[in-house]
């Protein structure tokens, strides 16, 4: 971990327990695995993995319709973008 990723990792540490507490459905296992993989990608500064996992977690969270998890995910995105990571394949931070 570095100072650059500390806030994003802290935000992920808030998000992951919320995801694990969601009611079990067809997407629960994939969502949990993707969130854990996102945390590993952030810790490793792996840009392509970050973008891929952000997309996947975002898509799966939309199916859950949980406002707390959604807000926590949005916080992760803000923290990553403020640290200079591109979390969307179509636009740079601030675009």
C-alpha positions as CSV (number, residue, x, y, z in Angstrom):
1,X,0.0,0.0,0.0
2,X,1.1,3.5,-0.6
3,X,-0.2,6.9,0.3
4,X,-1.6,7.2,-3.2
5,X,-3.9,4.2,-2.6
6,X,-4.5,4.4,1.1
7,X,-7.9,6.2,0.9
8,X,-9.2,3.9,-1.9
9,X,-8.2,0.8,0.1
10,X,-9.9,2.2,3.2
11,X,-13.0,2.9,1.1
12,X,-12.9,-0.7,-0.2
13,X,-12.5,-2.0,3.3
14,X,-15.9,-0.2,4.0
15,X,-17.5,-1.5,0.8
16,X,-16.5,-5.2,1.0
17,X,-18.4,-6.0,4.3
18,X,-21.5,-4.2,2.9
19,X,-21.3,-6.4,-0.2
20,X,-20.8,-9.6,1.9
21,X,-23.9,-8.6,4.0
22,X,-26.2,-8.2,0.9
23,X,-29.0,-10.8,0.6
24,X,-27.8,-13.8,-1.3
25,X,-28.9,-14.0,-5.0
26,X,-27.6,-15.1,-8.3
27,X,-24.9,-12.4,-8.4
28,X,-23.7,-12.5,-4.8
29,X,-20.7,-14.8,-5.3
30,X,-19.5,-13.0,-8.4
31,X,-19.9,-9.6,-6.7
32,X,-17.9,-10.7,-3.6
33,X,-15.2,-12.2,-5.8
34,X,-15.0,-9.1,-8.0
35,X,-14.8,-6.7,-5.0
36,X,-12.0,-8.8,-3.4
37,X,-10.2,-8.8,-6.8
38,X,-10.7,-5.0,-7.0
39,X,-9.0,-4.6,-3.7
40,X,-6.0,-6.7,-4.8
41,X,-5.8,-4.7,-8.1
42,X,-5.7,-1.4,-6.2
43,X,-3.1,-2.7,-3.8
44,X,-1.0,-3.8,-6.8
45,X,-1.5,-0.5,-8.8
46,X,-2.8,-2.7,-11.7
47,X,-4.6,-0.2,-13.9
48,X,-6.3,-2.6,-16.3
49,X,-7.5,-4.8,-13.5
50,X,-8.8,-1.7,-11.6
51,X,-10.8,-0.6,-14.7
52,X,-12.1,-4.1,-15.4
53,X,-13.1,-4.8,-11.7
54,X,-14.7,-1.4,-11.3
55,X,-16.8,-2.0,-14.3
56,X,-17.8,-5.5,-13.0
57,X,-18.5,-4.4,-9.5
58,X,-20.5,-1.4,-10.7
59,X,-22.6,-3.7,-13.0
60,X,-23.3,-6.2,-10.3
61,X,-24.1,-3.6,-7.7
62,X,-26.7,-2.1,-10.0
63,X,-28.6,-5.4,-9.8
64,X,-28.5,-5.4,-5.9
65,X,-30.2,-1.9,-5.6
66,X,-28.6,-1.4,-2.2
67,X,-28.1,2.3,-1.5
68,X,-25.4,1.9,1.2
69,X,-23.3,-0.4,-1.0
70,X,-23.8,1.9,-4.0
71,X,-22.7,5.0,-2.0
72,X,-19.7,3.1,-0.7
73,X,-18.8,2.1,-4.2
74,X,-19.1,5.7,-5.4
75,X,-16.7,6.7,-2.6
76,X,-14.2,4.1,-3.9
77,X,-14.5,5.6,-7.4
78,X,-13.9,9.1,-6.1
79,X,-10.9,8.1,-4.0
80,X,-9.3,6.3,-7.0
81,X,-10.0,9.1,-9.4
82,X,-8.6,11.7,-6.9
83,X,-5.5,9.5,-6.7
84,X,-5.1,9.7,-10.5
85,X,-6.5,6.3,-11.4
86,X,-8.7,6.0,-14.4
87,X,-11.7,3.9,-13.3
88,X,-13.7,4.1,-16.6
89,X,-12.5,2.9,-19.9
90,X,-14.2,5.7,-21.8
91,X,-13.0,8.8,-19.9
92,X,-10.2,10.1,-17.8
93,X,-10.8,11.4,-14.2
94,X,-12.6,14.7,-14.3
95,X,-13.7,14.2,-17.9
